[in-house]
Amino acid sequence: MSDEAMGNGQTDPNSQVKSVTTTQWGKLRFLALAGGLSWMGSTLTTFTVALRYKDLYGPIGISAIMLAMIVPTILAAPYGGLLADKISTRVLVPSLMTVMGLSSLMLALDLGFGWSLVFLAITAFCGTPVGASFNATLPEYCTPDDLPRVNGLMQTGASLGSMFGPGLAGLLVAATGTYTWPFIIDALSFWILAAVILLLRINRKPTAHGDEQKMKAMDGLKFVWTVPLIRSVLILVVVLILSISVLNVGEVYLVMNILHANAFIYGLVAATFALGSTLGAAATAMVKVKDTRHAPAVVISVGVLAASLLIIAFAWHWGVVAVVWFIAGIFNSALNAYGISLIINRTPAEVRGRVMASVGALFSLANVVSTGLGGILLGVFGVREVFTVAGVLCVVTWVILSPAVLRAAKNETLPAAAEETHIATVE
């Protein structure tokens, strides 16, 4: 695929690679199915760990759990992206997924809160190069125009898995009286996805560099700041994450302690976000949107997510949270599909793994700051108070920063592959 140069709207002849002319929908569907199963397993683990320790350790404990899943992604990002560019997908991804499955299996032994944090951290650390390699590999199996639809397909699988995860975790815990089975299922889901990648021969070859070109771990981070549109989108989304990530810590207390829902209802409320994400992802998989509209789609999606946090802060019933979460899920899928495609289509193939790892690290860093502060602030000021302040900050940030994204998109030289928006069926 042809890639845009570093921020000047011209094509860099040194970064061009052969364009993919046919999207391999058959392989991608199977990959999305296996990925959805893995996402269900991961959601089972996150939900079950929170249930296991929420009463014993409170908001600080929940923050520690979230940080254990986030901090390693930041530490691993530079070298995770480098690994994604230097090691083929079929070697790197199945190997690390085997380790991730073992870490999830160890959680079933219930060795204590400290060891749970360690195993969650191992899984997150391995997941960083896996995610970078996966995102960098997708363009090898689809055309540039179909990339948003492929992202939508992958999100459909992920959202379906995430939708069933919380409810299934609640049922398993309630039915068995233990926290064992969600972790076993998560381990199996990692191993199944690794097997599917090998069976489908999903692969991206290592990036070739001349002797005079030394691959550097920080190349991805340097690149993203040279492209005005990518830079402005990242700033907007990072500030959104800083405001909205307190929900990861406080939602369980809002729904269960303030709105008096039980564990099963909490699982259903969490699942409504995944349901909305599923429908939104399915829509992005079917609707082809030309490149000129990706930036406006990102801006609109961020605005809806910002408003969602503010509304949830004043929710008087768990049903309100469920409805708002459903709508937020739809627009979260749009943000992911068009935001990630916008970045990938402007990134040279040889640095793609490091760029996607850097993007993930920026998002994770914002999540760490918000999650860490969120646990402290929720304990000091209360759930509704913190949600309200975060919601106001989120909306104000969107109003201030959105014009920068739209200006950058307007001033950019558009990719030649951009087409008119139309409804399309997945071939």
Backbone torsions as a table, in degrees:
resi	resn	phi	psi	omega
1	MET	NA	146.9	176.5
2	SER	-80.9	140.4	-176.3
3	ASP	-120.9	149.2	178.9
4	GLU	-74.2	148.2	179.4
5	ALA	-74.1	176.9	-173.7
6	MET	-74.2	76.8	166.4
7	GLY	87.2	-2.6	-178.7
8	ASN	-105.3	2.7	176.3
9	GLY	78.7	1.5	178.3
10	GLN	-102.2	161.4	-179.9
11	THR	-91.0	129.2	178.3
12	ASP	-86.3	112.7	-176.8
13	PRO	-62.0	-24.1	-179.7
14	ASN	-76.3	-16.3	-175.3
15	SER	-105.2	1.7	-176.7
16	GLN	-77.0	141.4	173.6
17	VAL	-130.2	166.9	-177.7
18	LYS	-65.1	130.4	-178.6
19	SER	-70.4	142.5	172.7
20	VAL	-79.2	128.2	-174.5
21	THR	-100.0	-16.3	-177.8
22	THR	-135.6	133.1	176.5
23	THR	-86.6	125.8	-176.6
24	GLN	-88.9	77.1	-173.5
25	TRP	-63.0	-32.7	-179.3
26	GLY	-60.8	-52.2	178.1
27	LYS	-62.2	-40.9	-176.5
28	LEU	-65.9	-34.6	177.8
29	ARG	-64.7	-45.3	178.3
30	PHE	-63.4	-39.1	179.5
31	LEU	-64.6	-39.9	178.4
32	ALA	-65.0	-37.8	179.3
33	LEU	-64.7	-47.4	179.2
34	ALA	-66.9	-38.0	177.2
35	GLY	-63.6	-37.5	177.2
36	GLY	-62.8	-39.5	177.3
37	LEU	-63.3	-41.2	178.7
38	SER	-65.6	-39.7	177.3
39	TRP	-63.6	-38.1	176.8
40	MET	-60.7	-43.4	178.5
41	GLY	-62.1	-42.9	179.4
42	SER	-64.5	-38.3	177.6
43	THR	-66.7	-38.7	174.8
44	LEU	-56.4	-45.3	-178.3
45	THR	-65.3	-48.5	-178.7
46	THR	-58.8	-47.5	-178.2
47	PHE	-65.0	-42.4	-176.2
48	THR	-70.4	-40.0	177.0
49	VAL	-61.9	-42.1	178.9
50	ALA	-62.9	-42.3	178.3
51	LEU	-64.0	-39.2	-175.8
52	ARG	-64.1	-36.6	-170.0
53	TYR	-116.8	-1.1	-173.2
54	LYS	-63.2	-39.4	-177.8
55	ASP	-79.0	-32.2	-176.1
56	LEU	-77.1	-36.6	-174.1
57	TYR	-117.1	-7.5	174.9
58	GLY	67.0	-163.8	-177.8
59	PRO	-58.1	-35.7	179.2
60	ILE	-64.1	-39.4	177.6
61	GLY	-64.2	-42.4	177.7
62	ILE	-63.1	-40.5	177.1
63	SER	-61.0	-41.8	179.4
64	ALA	-62.2	-39.6	178.2
65	ILE	-63.3	-46.5	180.0
66	MET	-63.7	-41.6	-179.6
67	LEU	-65.7	-34.7	178.4
68	ALA	-63.9	-25.5	179.1
69	MET	-93.6	-7.9	-175.4
70	ILE	-112.1	-47.8	-175.9
71	VAL	-55.0	-43.3	179.8
72	PRO	-61.1	-29.9	179.5
73	THR	-67.5	-30.2	177.8
74	ILE	-73.9	-45.8	-179.0
75	LEU	-64.2	-34.6	-176.5
76	ALA	-87.3	-13.5	-169.9
77	ALA	-56.0	-52.1	-176.8
78	PRO	-59.0	-45.5	-177.4
79	TYR	-84.6	-22.2	173.2
80	GLY	-65.0	-43.2	176.6
81	GLY	-65.8	-37.7	178.1
82	LEU	-64.0	-42.3	176.5
83	LEU	-61.5	-39.8	179.9
84	ALA	-62.8	-31.2	179.4
85	ASP	-87.6	-20.7	-174.9
86	LYS	-101.0	-21.0	-176.6
87	ILE	-119.2	136.9	-178.4
88	SER	-62.6	150.6	-177.2
89	THR	-59.1	-43.0	-174.1
90	ARG	-71.2	-14.9	174.1
91	VAL	-93.5	-48.2	-173.3
92	LEU	-69.2	-52.4	-170.0
93	VAL	-67.7	-51.6	179.2
94	PRO	-60.9	-34.9	179.8
95	SER	-63.1	-47.8	-178.3
96	LEU	-70.7	-32.9	178.8
97	MET	-68.2	-29.1	175.1
98	THR	-63.2	-43.1	177.9
99	VAL	-65.6	-41.2	-179.9
100	MET	-61.9	-39.2	177.4
101	GLY	-63.8	-40.5	178.2
102	LEU	-64.3	-39.2	178.7
103	SER	-63.1	-42.2	178.3
104	SER	-64.2	-38.5	180.0
105	LEU	-64.5	-35.5	179.7
106	MET	-66.2	-28.2	177.5
107	LEU	-62.5	-28.4	-179.3
108	ALA	-66.6	-20.4	-178.9
109	LEU	-77.7	-13.6	178.7
110	ASP	52.0	64.4	-179.1
111	LEU	-85.8	3.3	178.6
112	GLY	118.1	166.0	-175.4
113	PHE	-61.3	-44.0	-178.3
114	GLY	-61.5	-46.3	179.0
115	TRP	-67.7	-31.7	175.6
116	SER	-60.9	-42.2	177.1
117	LEU	-62.1	-39.6	179.7
118	VAL	-62.9	-47.2	-178.2
119	PHE	-67.2	-37.8	175.2
120	LEU	-62.6	-39.6	-179.9
121	ALA	-66.2	-39.9	178.3
122	ILE	-61.7	-45.1	178.8
123	THR	-60.8	-44.5	-179.8
124	ALA	-65.5	-40.1	-179.2
125	PHE	-62.3	-44.6	178.2
126	CYS	-69.9	-31.3	-177.4
127	GLY	-69.2	-20.7	-178.8
128	THR	-65.1	-55.4	175.8
129	PRO	-65.1	-29.7	177.0
130	VAL	-61.9	-48.1	179.8
131	GLY	-64.2	-41.8	179.1
132	ALA	-63.6	-43.8	179.7
133	SER	-65.5	-40.7	-179.4
134	PHE	-62.8	-48.1	-179.7
135	ASN	-65.1	-35.8	179.5
136	ALA	-73.0	-23.5	-177.4
137	THR	-83.6	-32.1	-176.3
138	LEU	-52.1	-44.2	-179.9
139	PRO	-62.4	-14.8	176.7
140	GLU	-73.1	-13.4	-174.6
141	TYR	-120.9	11.1	178.6
142	CYS	-152.0	160.6	176.5
143	THR	-77.4	158.3	177.9
144	PRO	-56.6	-38.4	-179.7
145	ASP	-66.9	-30.0	-178.1
146	ASP	-88.5	-5.0	-175.6
147	LEU	-58.2	-44.2	176.3
148	PRO	-60.1	-36.3	178.9
149	ARG	-68.8	-38.1	177.2
150	VAL	-65.5	-43.1	174.9
151	ASN	-59.2	-39.9	176.7
152	GLY	-62.9	-39.6	177.7
153	LEU	-63.5	-45.0	178.8
154	MET	-64.0	-39.0	178.2
155	GLN	-67.3	-32.4	177.9
156	THR	-60.6	-47.1	176.8
157	GLY	-61.9	-45.4	-179.7
158	ALA	-63.0	-41.2	-177.9
159	SER	-69.5	-38.8	176.6
160	LEU	-61.7	-43.9	178.1
161	GLY	-62.9	-43.6	179.5
162	SER	-66.6	-31.5	-179.0
163	MET	-66.9	-41.2	-177.6
164	PHE	-82.9	-21.9	-175.3
165	GLY	-57.3	-56.7	-176.5
166	PRO	-60.7	-45.8	179.7
167	GLY	-62.6	-41.2	179.3
168	LEU	-66.2	-39.5	177.7
169	ALA	-61.6	-45.8	178.2
170	GLY	-59.7	-41.6	179.4
171	LEU	-67.0	-42.5	-179.1
172	LEU	-64.0	-43.0	179.5
173	VAL	-65.7	-43.1	-179.2
174	ALA	-67.5	-38.5	-175.5
175	ALA	-77.1	-36.3	-174.9
176	THR	-99.0	-20.2	-177.4
177	GLY	73.8	7.8	178.5
178	THR	-131.6	170.7	179.7
179	TYR	-107.7	17.8	-170.4
180	THR	-75.6	-50.1	-168.6
181	TRP	-64.5	-36.4	177.2
182	PRO	-57.6	-36.4	-179.4
183	PHE	-73.0	-36.4	177.2
184	ILE	-64.4	-43.7	179.0
185	ILE	-62.9	-40.0	178.5
186	ASP	-61.0	-44.8	179.5
187	ALA	-60.1	-45.5	179.6
188	LEU	-62.7	-36.9	-178.3
189	SER	-65.3	-36.0	176.0
190	PHE	-63.2	-45.1	-176.4
191	TRP	-69.1	-34.7	177.6
192	ILE	-66.0	-43.2	178.7
193	LEU	-62.9	-40.3	177.4
194	ALA	-61.1	-41.8	179.4
195	ALA	-65.4	-39.8	179.7
196	VAL	-63.4	-41.5	179.0
197	ILE	-60.7	-41.3	178.3
198	LEU	-68.9	-43.5	-178.1
199	LEU	-66.9	-36.8	179.5
200	LEU	-81.5	-5.6	-179.0
201	ARG	59.9	37.5	176.1
202	ILE	-69.5	126.7	-175.9
203	ASN	-159.6	149.0	168.1
204	ARG	-132.3	122.4	-176.3
205	LYS	-69.8	153.8	177.5
206	PRO	-57.5	147.6	179.2
207	THR	-68.5	132.5	179.0
208	ALA	-91.6	129.9	176.5
209	HIS	-129.5	144.3	175.7
210	GLY	-72.1	169.0	-178.9
211	ASP	-60.9	-28.3	-177.4
212	GLU	-84.0	-7.1	-178.4
213	GLN	-110.7	105.6	178.6
214	LYS	-94.1	126.2	179.5
215	MET	-70.9	128.6	-178.1
216	LYS	-118.5	140.3	-176.2
217	ALA	-61.7	-32.1	-174.1
218	MET	-91.3	5.9	-179.9
219	ASP	-58.8	-37.2	-178.4
220	GLY	-64.1	-45.3	-179.5
221	LEU	-65.0	-39.4	178.4
222	LYS	-63.5	-39.2	-177.3
223	PHE	-64.9	-45.3	-173.3
224	VAL	-61.6	-26.5	-179.7
225	TRP	-85.6	-3.0	178.2
226	THR	-94.4	-12.1	-179.2
227	VAL	-105.5	110.9	-173.9
228	PRO	-53.5	-43.3	-177.1
229	LEU	-67.4	-45.1	178.3
230	ILE	-61.0	-44.0	-178.6
231	ARG	-60.9	-45.7	-177.8
232	SER	-68.2	-37.2	176.7
233	VAL	-64.9	-43.7	-179.2
234	LEU	-62.6	-41.9	179.4
235	ILE	-61.4	-44.9	-179.4
236	LEU	-61.7	-47.0	-176.4
237	VAL	-70.5	-37.9	179.4
238	VAL	-61.7	-43.3	179.2
239	VAL	-67.5	-35.5	174.3
240	LEU	-58.7	-46.3	-179.0
241	ILE	-62.9	-39.9	178.9
242	LEU	-57.2	-36.2	-177.7
243	SER	-83.8	-38.5	-167.5
244	ILE	-93.3	-15.8	-175.2
245	SER	-69.4	-13.0	176.1
246	VAL	-61.9	-20.7	176.6
247	LEU	-62.0	-32.4	-179.5
248	ASN	-60.6	-32.2	-179.2
249	VAL	-90.1	-43.2	-169.7
250	GLY	-91.9	-13.3	-174.5
251	GLU	-60.7	-42.9	-177.4
252	VAL	-61.5	-34.5	179.9
253	TYR	-77.0	-35.5	176.9
254	LEU	-63.9	-49.0	-174.0
255	VAL	-73.0	-42.6	-173.5
256	MET	-92.0	-42.2	-174.8
257	ASN	-88.5	-36.1	-177.7
258	ILE	-93.9	-42.9	-178.1
259	LEU	-97.2	2.2	167.8
260	HIS	60.5	41.3	173.0
261	ALA	-92.4	153.4	176.4
262	ASN	-87.2	-178.4	-175.5
263	ALA	-62.6	-38.6	-179.6
264	PHE	-66.8	-43.6	178.2
265	ILE	-63.2	-40.2	177.0
266	TYR	-59.7	-40.8	176.3
267	GLY	-61.6	-40.2	178.7
268	LEU	-66.9	-40.4	178.2
269	VAL	-61.6	-45.3	178.2
270	ALA	-62.9	-33.0	-178.5
271	ALA	-71.0	-23.1	-179.6
272	THR	-65.7	-32.7	175.2
273	PHE	-63.0	-44.0	179.1
274	ALA	-66.1	-34.9	177.0
275	LEU	-64.0	-46.3	176.3
276	GLY	-61.7	-39.9	178.1
277	SER	-62.8	-37.6	179.1
278	THR	-63.4	-48.0	179.6
279	LEU	-65.0	-41.1	178.4
280	GLY	-64.7	-41.6	178.9
281	ALA	-65.5	-40.3	177.5
282	ALA	-61.7	-39.0	178.6
283	ALA	-64.9	-42.9	179.2
284	THR	-68.0	-25.8	177.1
285	ALA	-73.7	-25.9	-177.0
286	MET	-97.7	-25.5	-174.4
287	VAL	-102.6	117.7	176.7
288	LYS	-88.2	122.2	-177.2
289	VAL	-115.5	128.6	-177.9
290	LYS	-66.3	157.0	-171.2
291	ASP	-59.5	-31.5	-178.1
292	THR	-63.6	-18.9	-177.1
293	ARG	-101.7	1.4	179.2
294	HIS	-66.9	-44.8	-179.3
295	ALA	-63.3	-46.4	175.5
296	PRO	-60.2	-35.8	178.1
297	ALA	-63.6	-38.6	177.4
298	VAL	-63.6	-45.1	-178.6
299	VAL	-62.2	-45.5	-179.8
300	ILE	-63.0	-43.4	-178.1
301	SER	-63.0	-43.4	178.3
302	VAL	-62.3	-39.5	178.8
303	GLY	-61.3	-43.0	179.0
304	VAL	-66.1	-41.0	178.7
305	LEU	-64.2	-39.0	178.1
306	ALA	-63.0	-44.9	178.8
307	ALA	-64.5	-32.9	-178.9
308	SER	-62.0	-42.6	179.6
309	LEU	-61.8	-41.8	-179.2
310	LEU	-65.1	-39.6	179.4
311	ILE	-67.8	-42.6	-179.8
312	ILE	-61.2	-32.3	179.7
313	ALA	-59.1	-28.7	-177.7
314	PHE	-107.4	11.5	-177.6
315	ALA	-60.4	134.4	-179.4
316	TRP	-103.2	-5.3	-178.9
317	HIS	-152.0	148.4	179.9
318	TRP	-62.0	-23.3	177.4
319	GLY	-65.1	-33.8	176.8
320	VAL	-64.4	-43.4	178.1
321	VAL	-60.5	-41.4	-178.9
322	ALA	-62.3	-45.1	-179.2
323	VAL	-64.4	-46.8	-179.8
324	VAL	-64.1	-40.2	177.8
325	TRP	-61.8	-38.5	179.1
326	PHE	-61.0	-47.5	179.5
327	ILE	-65.0	-41.7	178.8
328	ALA	-62.0	-36.8	179.0
329	GLY	-61.3	-39.5	178.9
330	ILE	-60.0	-48.2	-176.0
331	PHE	-77.8	-23.3	173.9
332	ASN	-65.3	-38.0	176.7
333	SER	-64.8	-40.6	177.4
334	ALA	-63.4	-41.6	178.1
335	LEU	-60.7	-45.0	179.7
336	ASN	-64.8	-48.1	-175.5
337	ALA	-62.9	-51.7	-174.3
338	TYR	-82.1	-31.6	177.8
339	GLY	-67.8	-47.2	-179.7
340	ILE	-68.0	-41.2	178.5
341	SER	-63.2	-39.4	177.9
342	LEU	-57.7	-42.8	-179.0
343	ILE	-71.6	-47.7	-176.8
344	ILE	-62.1	-42.3	-177.4
345	ASN	-69.0	-9.9	177.9
346	ARG	-111.6	13.6	-176.7
347	THR	-115.0	127.3	175.1
348	PRO	-57.7	142.6	-174.7
349	ALA	-59.1	-36.3	-173.4
350	GLU	-71.0	-15.2	-179.5
351	VAL	-117.8	9.1	-171.1
352	ARG	-62.2	-41.6	-180.0
353	GLY	-61.5	-43.4	-179.3
354	ARG	-70.2	-34.2	177.4
355	VAL	-65.1	-46.9	-177.9
356	MET	-67.3	-33.4	175.7
357	ALA	-67.1	-38.8	179.0
358	SER	-66.1	-41.9	177.4
359	VAL	-61.0	-45.9	178.0
360	GLY	-61.4	-36.9	179.9
361	ALA	-67.0	-40.3	178.1
362	LEU	-61.8	-43.2	178.3
363	PHE	-65.3	-40.8	-179.5
364	SER	-66.6	-38.5	178.8
365	LEU	-61.7	-43.2	177.2
366	ALA	-62.7	-38.5	179.7
367	ASN	-66.1	-39.7	179.1
368	VAL	-61.7	-49.3	-178.5
369	VAL	-59.8	-46.7	-177.8
370	SER	-67.5	-42.1	-178.6
371	THR	-67.3	-43.3	179.6
372	GLY	-62.9	-47.8	178.2
373	LEU	-68.2	-34.3	-178.0
374	GLY	-60.8	-44.2	179.4
375	GLY	-60.2	-40.0	179.6
376	ILE	-70.6	-47.8	-176.4
377	LEU	-65.9	-38.4	178.9
378	LEU	-63.1	-39.1	179.2
379	GLY	-69.0	-29.7	-177.1
380	VAL	-87.8	-46.3	-170.8
381	PHE	-105.1	-20.8	-178.4
382	GLY	106.6	157.3	-173.4
383	VAL	-67.2	-53.5	-175.9
384	ARG	-63.8	-38.7	-178.2
385	GLU	-63.7	-45.3	-179.4
386	VAL	-67.9	-42.4	178.2
387	PHE	-60.1	-39.9	-178.6
388	THR	-64.1	-48.5	179.9
389	VAL	-62.8	-43.1	179.5
390	ALA	-63.4	-39.7	178.7
391	GLY	-64.1	-42.8	178.3
392	VAL	-63.1	-45.7	178.8
393	LEU	-61.1	-37.6	-179.1
394	CYS	-65.3	-46.0	-179.9
395	VAL	-66.5	-43.9	179.5
396	VAL	-61.9	-41.0	178.4
397	THR	-61.4	-42.7	179.6
398	TRP	-61.9	-43.4	180.0
399	VAL	-62.5	-38.1	-175.7
400	ILE	-78.2	-42.0	-170.2
401	LEU	-93.8	-21.1	-177.7
402	SER	-58.0	-40.5	179.3
403	PRO	-57.9	-31.4	179.4
404	ALA	-64.8	-38.1	177.9
405	VAL	-65.3	-46.9	-178.6
406	LEU	-65.3	-36.8	177.5
407	ARG	-66.0	-42.9	179.7
408	ALA	-62.9	-38.7	178.8
409	ALA	-67.7	-39.1	-178.9
410	LYS	-67.7	-35.2	-176.2
411	ASN	-84.7	-8.2	-176.3
412	GLU	-81.4	145.3	169.6
413	THR	-74.9	122.7	-170.9
414	LEU	-77.9	147.3	175.6
415	PRO	-60.3	144.4	-177.4
416	ALA	-68.3	-20.0	-175.8
417	ALA	-80.5	-4.9	-177.4
418	ALA	-62.0	135.4	-177.8
419	GLU	-127.5	171.6	177.2
420	GLU	-66.9	145.7	177.9
421	THR	-67.7	133.2	175.6
422	HIS	-156.7	159.3	176.3
423	ILE	-77.0	132.0	-178.5
424	ALA	-133.6	150.0	176.4
425	THR	-101.4	138.6	177.0
426	VAL	-63.0	122.7	-174.4
427	GLU	-65.3	NA	NA
